[in-house]
């Protein structure tokens, strides 16, 4: 597992940490569905 460093993350960067197999925009859309 990747060590999670406490810092500011961009929305697409954070989404890709949760779904590294997806492209940036696809990972962001998936994360956005979790939130909304």
N, C-alpha and C positions, 0 to 999 in steps of 0.2 A: 504494500500500500504506500502511496505517495504521502510524504509528510506535508501537512497543510500548514502553511505559514500565515500568520496573522498580518494582513496588510489589505489595502484596497484592491479589489479585483474589478475589472470591467465585466459587464454583463455577459458578453460572449466568452470571455476567458473563463469565468466562473462556470458557465454552462458546459464548456468543453472539459472542465475538470470532472464534472459529474457524468458526462457522456462522451468519452474520448473517441469512440468509434464513429461518431457523427461529424459532419462538417460544422463549422461555426454557427451558421444560421439555423441549421436543423437542430443542433443542440440547444440553441437559444429558444427556439419555438417550443421544444419539449419542456424546458425548464419553465417557460412562461405558462404553459398549460398546468403545471404543478401548482404554480402560485395563484393563478386566477380561478 
